[in-house]
Amino acid sequence: MIELYTWATPNGRKVSIALEELGLPYRVHKIDSTKGAQRTPEFTRISPNQKIPAIVDEETGISLMESGAILMYLAGKAGRLLPTQPEKHWRVIQWLMWQKGGFGPMLGQAHHFIKFYPGKSAYAEERYAKETRRLYSVLDRQLEENDYIACDEYTIADIATWPWTARHGFHGIELEEFPHVLRWYLEVASRPAVRAGWAVPIHEAVPMPRSEDD
């Protein structure tokens, strides 16, 4: 059994989606970061950085924080979603690191300054909006030549990136501007495991791009 400590954020949903895709049994512990639950001594022992997500694998006794490390661990445990063929394997790791180093942190700043605290800093809004658009352009070029982000199969690189893309409205992006991202986004969104994982730990409909009639 995997003990999952999470909240309704893109990083948290990476792990619940992966667990659903891999079919691994898990139990959810809600860590409401809006109420400071991530700073309790009990959670800090599991996640020293006081951030969700975190897991404890009851079978092995291993506990992990950091969504990228958790995705790699779960894929290795189940033997799926991380290819073993060297070229594919390292392409997946490469794009996982791209998400962890850029597509997540930069979009997170865009959420902060554009969605939640607009008007606080024109410089910050311009900076993060520009970088967000650049990163979407990188993703769009990659998906123009590949069915999935890292290679010709669905992997943890897609799982890591998709929940951030699902928040496109938070940072002023219309997916219709990036047709290859839109194609990929809708395909991944249609997966039952993705919809189930997105609803953890709070049920919420998967955000969809606006239609021309909206």
Helices and strands as residue ranges (DSSP letters): E 2-6, H 10-22, E 26-30, G 33-35, G 37-39, H 41-46, E 54-57, E 63-65, H 67-78, H 86-98, I 99-103, H 104-110, I 111-116, H 122-145, H 156-165, G 168-171, G 175-177, H 179-189, H 192-198
